[in-house]
């Protein structure tokens, strides 16, 4: 096998496939193992530190969302009826159920599986997520069927002068 000519690139040679190792060691610009290991340790440390910082921020933020807000007049929702509203923000759906005489419950209207909307199924008397057939118990918000991993977040209610108020929503 003949030696390649000085200064001639192996890519330009028609018989470059015959050369055993097409690069000379003095032209090698690869990263050494030590440099790769050093970079990996620094990157892992930076990821660990940022994860810790995010955990501290999540722990120190306000745990309750929302405040006192009027929902609806209690007499406007019949027994077995439902009222859809938004709480705590204008883009957060919520559901108010009138289960029995003077017994109301409210839940977040967002499924705990993939954040699809949750609706009241009056025929079966269940809260239902139509995206993946998640089913929730109307009195407790617990998962009865489907893929949701957690019960629906409950919204605390207060009644004053015949008007129902949403008080707070626990964190998700």
N, C-alpha and C positions, 0 to 999 in steps of 0.2 A: 504494500500500500504506500502510495507516495505521500509526502508531507505537503500540506497546503502552502501555497505561496504566501509570503509576508504581505499583510495589508489587504489581502483578498478575502472578502467575506465568504463564509461557507454557504450563505444563502444564495449567492450568485453562482455557485458551482453546480453543475448538472449532476455530479456524482457525490453530492453532499451526504447522501444516505450511506455511503461507504466509510465515512469518517467515524471512528469509534466514539470519540467524545469531541463534539464540534467547538467547544469553548476552551480557551487556555486559562489556567488557574490565575494568572496575573490580571486577567480581564474579568474575573468573577466579582460580581457586586451583590451577591446574596447576603441575606441577614444571617448572622451567626446564631447558633442555638442560645448562647448566653444573652444576646440582644433580644431575641424572641421571648425568652423566659422573663427577662426584666420588663419588657413591655406588657406581657400577660399579667404579671403580678401587679403592676401599676394600674392596668385597666380593671382588674378584679377588685382592687382596693377602692378605686373610684366608684365602681358600681355598688360596692358594699356601703360606702359612705353615703351615696345618694339615696339608697334604699332606706338607710337609717334616718336620714334627714326627712324623707317623706313620711316615715312612720311616726316620727316626733310631731310633724305638722298635723298629721291626721289625728293624733291623740290629743293635741292641744286645741284643736278647733272646736267650735261650739257643737255640742252633741245634739241639741234639739233644733228642729227647724220649724219655722212658722210661728204664728202668734194667734191671738184671739181675732177671729173673723166670722161674721155672720154668714150662715149658709142658706137657710130657708126657714119659713114659718112652719112649725111642727104640724099644724093642722093641714098644710098643703100636701103633705105626703100621706096617702092612705096606708092602712095596715097591709103589709105585704108589698108595698110599693117601693120604688127606688127613686133617688134623685142624684143626678150626675152633676158634679161641680169641680172646680179646680182649687187645689190647696197643696202646699203652701204658696206656690207661685202660679202665674197664669198659664204655664205650660205643663203643670203637674195634675193629671186627671185624678179624681177621687170619686168614691161611691158612698152614698148614704142609704142605708136600708132601714125600713120601719118593720121590724120583725114581729112585734106584738104590741098590744096596747101599752103605750108609753115606753117602749123599748126600742132604742135606735142604736145602730152601730155604723161606723164609717171606716173605710179602708182606702189605702192608696189604690188607684185604678191602674197601676202598672204591674204587670206580671213579674214575679221574681225570677223567672227563667230567662227570657230574652227581651224583657221590657215591652211586650205587646200590651194592648189594651185589654182590660178585664171588664166583662159585662155581666149583668144579672140575667140568669136564665129562669124566668118566672115559672115555666112548666115544671122544671125539675127542682126548683127552689135551691139553686146553687149559683155561686159566682164562677164564671167560666172564662177561660182564655181560649179563643178560637184558633190561635196560631198553631199550637201544638197540643191541643186538647187538655190543658191544665184545668183542674177543678178544685175549688176552694170551698170550705165550709162557711156558710153565711154567718154563723154566730161567733166563730172563733177566728176565721181567716186561715185556718190550717189547711194544708194540702191534702186533698182526698184522692186525686188521681193525676197522672201526667208527670211531666218532667220538672216542674218547679221545685227548687231545692229548699225553699223557705216559705213560711206562711206570709200572707199579705201584711204589710205594715199597717197597724191600726192607728187611727186618728182619734184622739181623745175629744169627747163632745161635752158640751155644757148647754143647759137650757135655761134661758132667762126671759121671762115675760112672753112665753110661747114661741120664742125664736131659738133655733138651734145654732150654736156657735162651735166652730172648730177651734180647739185650744192649742194642740201641738201634735206634731208627728214625730215619733221616735226615729233615730237615724236608721238608714237602710243597712 
